[in-house]
Amino acid sequence: MADLQVGLKEPVFRTNCRVIYGDTDAGGVVYNANYLRYFEIGRTEMMRRWAMPYSEIEELGLILPVTETYLRYKAPACYDDLITVATSLVELKKVSCRFHYRITRQRDDGREQLLVRGFTKHACIGRDGRLTPFPPAVRRRIEAIFSRPDTGTTIP
């Protein structure tokens, strides 16, 4: 069960997004798989701001496909909710990395309500589909995330 631990590690990057109608089911509740899209928004924006855009990684002939996910649902998000995706990089290995997430919304009383928490693991592979180590320049930029001060960055 240790692999299912999903605590955030400083620094934590936060981004807000609005639940659109297309993300919900007939009951107006976010369809379960769409939380993975919100994880991707958090991860992509964190990498763009704190390391490098995925497009630069892809220009180097690398991709970072998801190899494992875990989600723990605590409460539903609904159409038009403004949610916050908190993202942290918790592990960087030779050919893989792991991000943790926490999705919340602000309740009417001003307190945060936890909706979902989870993680994604990613492999670094070349265009040939084979595992490849992160190139030193890419690794340095991603590693720099660990030493960032936690500024509580939020993107509207």
TORPA-4810 file (N, C-alpha, C, O; in nm, 3 decimals):
<nodes>
NODE_1_0.081_-0.121_0.000_0.000_0.000_0.000_0.084_0.126_0.000_0.031_0.235_-0.024_M
NODE_2_0.213_0.116_0.026_0.298_0.235_0.032_0.294_0.312_-0.099_0.301_0.435_-0.098_A
NODE_3_0.283_0.242_-0.213_0.278_0.310_-0.342_0.153_0.395_-0.359_0.148_0.481_-0.447_D
NODE_4_0.052_0.373_-0.276_-0.072_0.448_-0.288_-0.074_0.572_-0.199_-0.177_0.639_-0.189_L
NODE_5_0.037_0.602_-0.135_0.046_0.725_-0.057_0.049_0.842_-0.154_0.124_0.840_-0.252_Q
NODE_6_-0.031_0.944_-0.127_-0.041_1.054_-0.224_-0.031_1.191_-0.158_-0.097_1.286_-0.200_V
NODE_7_0.050_1.202_-0.056_0.071_1.332_0.006_0.149_1.424_-0.086_0.235_1.379_-0.162_G
NODE_8_0.119_1.552_-0.079_0.192_1.649_-0.159_0.324_1.681_-0.092_0.335_1.680_0.031_L
NODE_9_0.424_1.710_-0.173_0.557_1.744_-0.126_0.588_1.885_-0.174_0.560_1.919_-0.289_K
NODE_10_0.644_1.968_-0.087_0.678_2.104_-0.126_0.787_2.102_-0.233_0.875_2.016_-0.230_E
NODE_11_0.783_2.197_-0.326_0.682_2.300_-0.341_0.559_2.246_-0.413_0.566_2.148_-0.486_P
NODE_12_0.448_2.312_-0.390_0.320_2.272_-0.449_0.277_2.380_-0.547_0.273_2.499_-0.514_V
NODE_13_0.244_2.338_-0.667_0.196_2.428_-0.771_0.044_2.420_-0.775_-0.012_2.310_-0.772_F
NODE_14_-0.022_2.533_-0.781_-0.169_2.534_-0.784_-0.219_2.606_-0.909_-0.167_2.710_-0.949_R
NODE_15_-0.320_2.547_-0.969_-0.386_2.609_-1.083_-0.536_2.590_-1.069_-0.582_2.488_-1.019_T
NODE_16_-0.610_2.689_-1.113_-0.756_2.684_-1.105_-0.814_2.655_-1.243_-0.759_2.697_-1.344_N
NODE_17_-0.924_2.583_-1.244_-0.997_2.564_-1.370_-1.146_2.547_-1.339_-1.184_2.504_-1.230_C
NODE_18_-1.226_2.582_-1.434_-1.371_2.576_-1.422_-1.421_2.447_-1.486_-1.377_2.412_-1.596_R
NODE_19_-1.509_2.376_-1.419_-1.568_2.254_-1.475_-1.664_2.293_-1.586_-1.759_2.369_-1.564_V
NODE_20_-1.638_2.242_-1.705_-1.726_2.271_-1.819_-1.832_2.162_-1.831_-1.817_2.051_-1.778_I
NODE_21_-1.939_2.194_-1.901_-2.051_2.102_-1.915_-2.006_1.969_-1.977_-2.053_1.862_-1.937_Y
NODE_22_-1.915_1.976_-2.074_-1.868_1.856_-2.143_-1.792_1.759_-2.054_-1.772_1.644_-2.091_G
NODE_23_-1.749_1.804_-1.935_-1.678_1.716_-1.842_-1.772_1.641_-1.749_-1.727_1.559_-1.669_D
NODE_24_-1.902_1.667_-1.760_-1.996_1.609_-1.665_-2.083_1.502_-1.730_-2.092_1.492_-1.853_T
NODE_25_-2.146_1.422_-1.644_-2.239_1.320_-1.690_-2.381_1.378_-1.690_-2.399_1.498_-1.669_D
NODE_26_-2.479_1.294_-1.712_-2.617_1.341_-1.719_-2.665_1.403_-1.588_-2.761_1.480_-1.588_A
NODE_27_-2.600_1.372_-1.478_-2.638_1.428_-1.348_-2.565_1.558_-1.316_-2.584_1.613_-1.207_G
NODE_28_-2.482_1.608_-1.409_-2.410_1.731_-1.384_-2.286_1.713_-1.298_-2.228_1.811_-1.251_G
NODE_29_-2.246_1.588_-1.277_-2.129_1.556_-1.194_-2.013_1.521_-1.287_-2.033_1.457_-1.390_V
NODE_30_-1.891_1.562_-1.251_-1.775_1.532_-1.334_-1.760_1.381_-1.349_-1.758_1.307_-1.250_V
NODE_31_-1.748_1.337_-1.472_-1.726_1.196_-1.503_-1.589_1.157_-1.448_-1.493_1.232_-1.461_Y
NODE_32_-1.580_1.040_-1.386_-1.461_1.002_-1.309_-1.330_1.012_-1.386_-1.230_1.057_-1.330_N
NODE_33_-1.326_0.971_-1.513_-1.201_0.973_-1.588_-1.153_1.115_-1.617_-1.035_1.136_-1.644_A
NODE_34_-1.243_1.213_-1.612_-1.202_1.350_-1.641_-1.111_1.409_-1.535_-1.046_1.510_-1.560_N
NODE_35_-1.106_1.349_-1.417_-1.011_1.398_-1.317_-0.867_1.378_-1.365_-0.779_1.454_-1.327_Y
NODE_36_-0.844_1.278_-1.447_-0.710_1.259_-1.505_-0.675_1.377_-1.596_-0.558_1.415_-1.604_L
NODE_37_-0.773_1.433_-1.663_-0.750_1.553_-1.745_-0.712_1.671_-1.656_-0.625_1.750_-1.692_R
NODE_38_-0.776_1.682_-1.541_-0.741_1.790_-1.448_-0.600_1.768_-1.393_-0.525_1.864_-1.374_Y
NODE_39_-0.565_1.643_-1.366_-0.427_1.614_-1.324_-0.330_1.662_-1.433_-0.227_1.723_-1.404_F
NODE_40_-0.365_1.635_-1.559_-0.278_1.676_-1.670_-0.266_1.827_-1.678_-0.157_1.879_-1.705_E
NODE_41_-0.374_1.899_-1.654_-0.367_2.045_-1.654_-0.269_2.092_-1.547_-0.184_2.176_-1.574_I
NODE_42_-0.281_2.038_-1.427_-0.191_2.077_-1.319_-0.046_2.047_-1.351_0.042_2.131_-1.331_G
NODE_43_-0.021_1.926_-1.400_0.115_1.883_-1.431_0.175_1.965_-1.546_0.290_2.008_-1.538_R
NODE_44_0.098_1.986_-1.651_0.146_2.060_-1.767_0.180_2.203_-1.731_0.284_2.255_-1.771_T
NODE_45_0.092_2.267_-1.654_0.118_2.406_-1.616_0.236_2.417_-1.519_0.314_2.511_-1.527_E
NODE_46_0.249_2.320_-1.428_0.364_2.321_-1.339_0.493_2.307_-1.417_0.588_2.383_-1.394_M
NODE_47_0.499_2.213_-1.509_0.619_2.193_-1.590_0.648_2.317_-1.674_0.764_2.358_-1.686_M
NODE_48_0.545_2.377_-1.732_0.564_2.496_-1.815_0.625_2.610_-1.733_0.719_2.676_-1.779_R
NODE_49_0.574_2.632_-1.614_0.619_2.743_-1.530_0.750_2.716_-1.458_0.833_2.805_-1.444_R
NODE_50_0.769_2.592_-1.411_0.881_2.566_-1.321_0.995_2.485_-1.382_1.102_2.476_-1.322_W
NODE_51_0.976_2.425_-1.499_1.082_2.343_-1.558_1.095_2.376_-1.707_1.179_2.456_-1.746_A
NODE_52_1.012_2.314_-1.787_1.011_2.339_-1.931_0.880_2.285_-1.988_0.825_2.188_-1.937_M
NODE_53_0.829_2.349_-2.093_0.705_2.300_-2.153_0.725_2.160_-2.214_0.834_2.127_-2.261_P
NODE_54_0.620_2.081_-2.210_0.627_1.949_-2.271_0.666_1.957_-2.419_0.731_1.868_-2.471_Y
NODE_55_0.625_2.066_-2.485_0.659_2.079_-2.627_0.810_2.080_-2.647_0.858_2.029_-2.748_S
NODE_56_0.886_2.138_-2.553_1.032_2.136_-2.564_1.087_1.995_-2.542_1.183_1.955_-2.607_E
NODE_57_1.026_1.922_-2.453_1.068_1.784_-2.430_1.042_1.702_-2.556_1.126_1.621_-2.596_I
NODE_58_0.926_1.722_-2.618_0.892_1.649_-2.740_0.984_1.686_-2.856_1.015_1.602_-2.940_E
NODE_59_1.027_1.814_-2.861_1.121_1.855_-2.966_1.255_1.781_-2.956_1.327_1.769_-3.054_E
NODE_60_1.285_1.731_-2.838_1.408_1.652_-2.816_1.386_1.505_-2.852_1.477_1.424_-2.836_L
NODE_61_1.268_1.472_-2.900_1.238_1.334_-2.939_1.195_1.246_-2.824_1.201_1.123_-2.833_G
NODE_62_1.151_1.308_-2.716_1.109_1.233_-2.597_0.960_1.254_-2.572_0.904_1.358_-2.605_L
NODE_63_0.897_1.153_-2.512_0.762_1.168_-2.461_0.756_1.107_-2.322_0.838_1.022_-2.286_I
NODE_64_0.660_1.152_-2.244_0.646_1.107_-2.105_0.507_1.046_-2.085_0.422_1.107_-2.020_L
NODE_65_0.482_0.928_-2.140_0.349_0.869_-2.126_0.321_0.829_-1.981_0.412_0.799_-1.904_P
NODE_66_0.193_0.830_-1.948_0.150_0.785_-1.816_0.161_0.633_-1.813_0.114_0.564_-1.904_V
NODE_67_0.225_0.581_-1.708_0.240_0.436_-1.694_0.159_0.380_-1.577_0.136_0.260_-1.569_T
NODE_68_0.117_0.469_-1.487_0.040_0.424_-1.371_-0.038_0.544_-1.317_0.011_0.656_-1.317_E
NODE_69_-0.160_0.517_-1.271_-0.241_0.621_-1.208_-0.310_0.565_-1.085_-0.331_0.445_-1.071_T
NODE_70_-0.343_0.656_-0.997_-0.425_0.622_-0.881_-0.509_0.744_-0.849_-0.458_0.856_-0.845_Y
NODE_71_-0.637_0.723_-0.826_-0.728_0.830_-0.786_-0.811_0.782_-0.669_-0.857_0.668_-0.667_L
NODE_72_-0.830_0.868_-0.572_-0.917_0.840_-0.458_-1.020_0.952_-0.456_-0.988_1.067_-0.429_R
NODE_73_-1.144_0.915_-0.483_-1.254_1.012_-0.491_-1.311_1.035_-0.352_-1.342_0.940_-0.280_Y
NODE_74_-1.326_1.162_-0.316_-1.379_1.196_-0.184_-1.513_1.269_-0.193_-1.599_1.250_-0.107_K
NODE_75_-1.532_1.351_-0.295_-1.657_1.425_-0.316_-1.663_1.464_-0.464_-1.560_1.480_-0.528_A
NODE_76_-1.784_1.479_-0.517_-1.794_1.510_-0.660_-1.776_1.659_-0.690_-1.814_1.746_-0.612_P
NODE_77_-1.716_1.685_-0.805_-1.717_1.820_-0.862_-1.835_1.825_-0.957_-1.873_1.723_-1.015_A
NODE_78_-1.893_1.942_-0.973_-2.012_1.958_-1.056_-1.991_2.068_-1.159_-1.899_2.149_-1.149_C
NODE_79_-2.078_2.068_-1.257_-2.074_2.170_-1.362_-2.062_2.309_-1.301_-2.133_2.343_-1.206_Y
NODE_80_-1.971_2.388_-1.356_-1.946_2.527_-1.323_-1.869_2.547_-1.192_-1.844_2.662_-1.154_D
NODE_81_-1.830_2.439_-1.123_-1.745_2.456_-1.005_-1.609_2.511_-1.048_-1.557_2.476_-1.154_D
NODE_82_-1.553_2.597_-0.966_-1.416_2.642_-0.984_-1.332_2.554_-0.893_-1.344_2.559_-0.771_L
NODE_83_-1.246_2.473_-0.955_-1.166_2.379_-0.878_-1.020_2.422_-0.879_-0.975_2.493_-0.968_I
NODE_84_-0.947_2.377_-0.778_-0.803_2.402_-0.770_-0.732_2.268_-0.778_-0.763_2.175_-0.704_T
NODE_85_-0.635_2.261_-0.868_-0.553_2.142_-0.882_-0.416_2.175_-0.822_-0.343_2.257_-0.876_V
NODE_86_-0.383_2.109_-0.712_-0.252_2.124_-0.649_-0.166_2.008_-0.697_-0.208_1.893_-0.691_A
NODE_87_-0.046_2.039_-0.745_0.041_1.939_-0.805_0.179_1.947_-0.742_0.231_2.056_-0.717_T
NODE_88_0.239_1.831_-0.717_0.378_1.831_-0.672_0.453_1.716_-0.739_0.399_1.607_-0.759_S
NODE_89_0.577_1.743_-0.771_0.667_1.640_-0.820_0.726_1.573_-0.698_0.788_1.640_-0.615_L
NODE_90_0.709_1.444_-0.685_0.757_1.376_-0.564_0.874_1.281_-0.590_0.942_1.239_-0.497_V
NODE_91_0.896_1.249_-0.718_1.001_1.151_-0.747_1.053_1.173_-0.889_0.975_1.190_-0.983_E
NODE_92_1.183_1.171_-0.902_1.247_1.175_-1.034_1.356_1.069_-1.034_1.454_1.079_-0.960_L
NODE_93_1.337_0.968_-1.118_1.434_0.859_-1.130_1.503_0.869_-1.265_1.478_0.963_-1.341_K
NODE_94_1.587_0.774_-1.295_1.664_0.776_-1.419_1.574_0.783_-1.543_1.601_0.860_-1.636_K
NODE_95_1.466_0.703_-1.544_1.379_0.697_-1.663_1.232_0.720_-1.629_1.145_0.689_-1.711_V
NODE_96_1.203_0.772_-1.510_1.062_0.793_-1.474_1.048_0.906_-1.373_1.145_0.952_-1.314_S
NODE_97_0.924_0.949_-1.357_0.893_1.051_-1.257_0.750_1.029_-1.207_0.670_0.960_-1.270_C
NODE_98_0.721_1.088_-1.092_0.590_1.069_-1.030_0.542_1.203_-0.975_0.616_1.277_-0.910_R
NODE_99_0.415_1.233_-1.005_0.349_1.355_-0.959_0.233_1.318_-0.869_0.165_1.218_-0.893_F
NODE_100_0.209_1.398_-0.766_0.093_1.382_-0.679_0.000_1.501_-0.698_0.044_1.611_-0.732_H
NODE_101_-0.128_1.477_-0.676_-0.230_1.579_-0.700_-0.334_1.580_-0.588_-0.357_1.480_-0.519_Y
NODE_102_-0.393_1.694_-0.574_-0.504_1.713_-0.480_-0.597_1.813_-0.546_-0.557_1.926_-0.575_R
NODE_103_-0.722_1.773_-0.570_-0.820_1.862_-0.633_-0.921_1.902_-0.527_-0.979_1.818_-0.458_I
NODE_104_-0.941_2.033_-0.515_-1.033_2.087_-0.415_-1.123_2.192_-0.478_-1.102_2.236_-0.591_T
NODE_105_-1.223_2.229_-0.403_-1.305_2.346_-0.438_-1.333_2.420_-0.308_-1.327_2.363_-0.199_R
NODE_106_-1.362_2.547_-0.322_-1.393_2.627_-0.204_-1.542_2.613_-0.173_-1.627_2.631_-0.260_Q
NODE_107_-1.570_2.581_-0.048_-1.710_2.568_-0.006_-1.768_2.706_0.022_-1.695_2.806_0.028_R
NODE_108_-1.899_2.712_0.040_-1.966_2.838_0.068_-1.915_2.904_0.195_-1.917_3.027_0.207_D
NODE_109_-1.868_2.823_0.291_-1.816_2.880_0.416_-1.670_2.923_0.404_-1.609_2.965_0.503_D
NODE_110_-1.613_2.913_0.282_-1.476_2.958_0.259_-1.369_2.852_0.279_-1.253_2.874_0.245_G
NODE_111_-1.407_2.737_0.334_-1.309_2.630_0.357_-1.293_2.546_0.230_-1.383_2.537_0.147_R
NODE_112_-1.174_2.484_0.219_-1.148_2.395_0.106_-1.214_2.260_0.129_-1.212_2.207_0.240_E
NODE_113_-1.271_2.205_0.022_-1.326_2.070_0.028_-1.245_1.982_-0.065_-1.231_2.012_-0.184_Q
NODE_114_-1.192_1.872_-0.012_-1.116_1.777_-0.092_-1.212_1.699_-0.181_-1.310_1.641_-0.133_L
NODE_115_-1.182_1.696_-0.311_-1.263_1.622_-0.406_-1.194_1.492_-0.448_-1.254_1.385_-0.446_L
NODE_116_-1.067_1.503_-0.485_-0.992_1.389_-0.536_-0.845_1.407_-0.499_-0.794_1.520_-0.496_V
NODE_117_-0.778_1.296_-0.472_-0.633_1.298_-0.458_-0.580_1.180_-0.536_-0.651_1.081_-0.555_R
NODE_118_-0.456_1.188_-0.580_-0.401_1.077_-0.657_-0.262_1.104_-0.708_-0.197_1.201_-0.668_G
NODE_119_-0.217_1.016_-0.797_-0.085_1.033_-0.857_-0.084_0.981_-0.999_-0.171_0.905_-1.041_F
NODE_120_0.019_1.023_-1.073_0.051_0.966_-1.203_0.200_0.939_-1.206_0.280_1.017_-1.154_T
NODE_121_0.237_0.827_-1.268_0.378_0.795_-1.294_0.398_0.802_-1.444_0.309_0.768_-1.522_K
NODE_122_0.517_0.847_-1.484_0.548_0.867_-1.625_0.683_0.805_-1.657_0.776_0.815_-1.578_H
NODE_123_0.693_0.743_-1.773_0.820_0.691_-1.823_0.876_0.791_-1.923_0.801_0.859_-1.992_A
NODE_124_1.006_0.799_-1.930_1.072_0.879_-2.033_1.108_0.783_-2.146_1.189_0.692_-2.128_C
NODE_125_1.048_0.805_-2.262_1.076_0.717_-2.376_1.110_0.800_-2.499_1.068_0.915_-2.513_I
NODE_126_1.188_0.738_-2.588_1.220_0.799_-2.716_1.108_0.772_-2.815_1.016_0.695_-2.787_G
NODE_127_1.119_0.833_-2.928_1.016_0.813_-3.034_1.011_0.668_-3.080_0.912_0.625_-3.140_R
NODE_128_1.116_0.593_-3.052_1.117_0.451_-3.089_1.040_0.366_-2.988_1.028_0.245_-3.007_D
NODE_129_0.989_0.428_-2.882_0.911_0.356_-2.782_0.995_0.289_-2.674_0.940_0.216_-2.591_G
NODE_130_1.124_0.312_-2.673_1.211_0.250_-2.573_1.239_0.346_-2.458_1.251_0.467_-2.476_R
NODE_131_1.250_0.287_-2.339_1.288_0.367_-2.223_1.421_0.433_-2.249_1.513_0.373_-2.305_L
NODE_132_1.432_0.559_-2.205_1.558_0.632_-2.220_1.577_0.722_-2.099_1.480_0.778_-2.048_T
NODE_133_1.699_0.737_-2.052_1.721_0.828_-1.940_1.688_0.972_-1.978_1.701_1.011_-2.094_P
NODE_134_1.644_1.048_-1.880_1.625_1.191_-1.904_1.760_1.250_-1.943_1.860_1.226_-1.875_F
NODE_135_1.767_1.326_-2.052_1.894_1.392_-2.087_1.935_1.486_-1.973_1.850_1.542_-1.905_P
NODE_136_2.066_1.502_-1.951_2.113_1.584_-1.839_2.050_1.723_-1.832_2.013_1.768_-1.724_P
NODE_137_2.036_1.792_-1.945_1.979_1.927_-1.944_1.832_1.925_-1.900_1.788_2.014_-1.827_A
NODE_138_1.759_1.826_-1.944_1.618_1.813_-1.905_1.610_1.776_-1.757_1.531_1.833_-1.682_V
NODE_139_1.691_1.681_-1.717_1.692_1.636_-1.577_1.721_1.753_-1.482_1.655_1.767_-1.379_R
NODE_140_1.820_1.836_-1.517_1.854_1.951_-1.431_1.735_2.045_-1.415_1.709_2.094_-1.305_R
NODE_141_1.664_2.071_-1.523_1.550_2.163_-1.517_1.436_2.105_-1.434_1.370_2.177_-1.359_R
NODE_142_1.413_1.974_-1.447_1.308_1.911_-1.367_1.351_1.902_-1.221_1.271_1.927_-1.131_I
NODE_143_1.477_1.866_-1.196_1.527_1.858_-1.059_1.516_1.991_-0.986_1.497_1.996_-0.865_E
NODE_144_1.529_2.100_-1.062_1.522_2.234_-1.001_1.388_2.257_-0.931_1.379_2.342_-0.842_A
NODE_145_1.287_2.184_-0.969_1.156_2.197_-0.904_1.169_2.165_-0.755_1.106_2.232_-0.672_I
NODE_146_1.249_2.065_-0.721_1.262_2.024_-0.581_1.319_2.134_-0.492_1.292_2.137_-0.372_F
NODE_147_1.398_2.223_-0.550_1.462_2.327_-0.469_1.391_2.462_-0.475_1.439_2.560_-0.418_S
NODE_148_1.280_2.468_-0.543_1.203_2.593_-0.551_1.142_2.625_-0.415_1.099_2.535_-0.342_R
NODE_149_1.138_2.753_-0.382_1.060_2.789_-0.263_0.912_2.770_-0.295_0.870_2.795_-0.408_P
NODE_150_0.834_2.728_-0.198_0.690_2.711_-0.224_0.626_2.848_-0.223_0.607_2.909_-0.118_D
NODE_151_0.591_2.893_-0.342_0.532_3.026_-0.356_0.381_3.020_-0.362_0.314_3.123_-0.370_T
NODE_152_0.327_2.899_-0.359_0.182_2.885_-0.368_0.128_2.938_-0.499_0.017_2.991_-0.504_G
NODE_153_0.206_2.923_-0.607_0.169_2.976_-0.738_0.030_2.930_-0.778_-0.003_2.812_-0.771_T
NODE_154_-0.050_3.024_-0.820_-0.182_2.993_-0.870_-0.200_3.059_-1.005_-0.170_3.177_-1.022_T
NODE_155_-0.248_2.983_-1.101_-0.280_3.038_-1.232_-0.432_3.050_-1.237_-0.503_2.953_-1.212_I
NODE_156_-0.482_3.168_-1.268_-0.628_3.184_-1.274_-0.692_3.098_-1.380_-0.814_3.100_-1.397_P
</nodes>
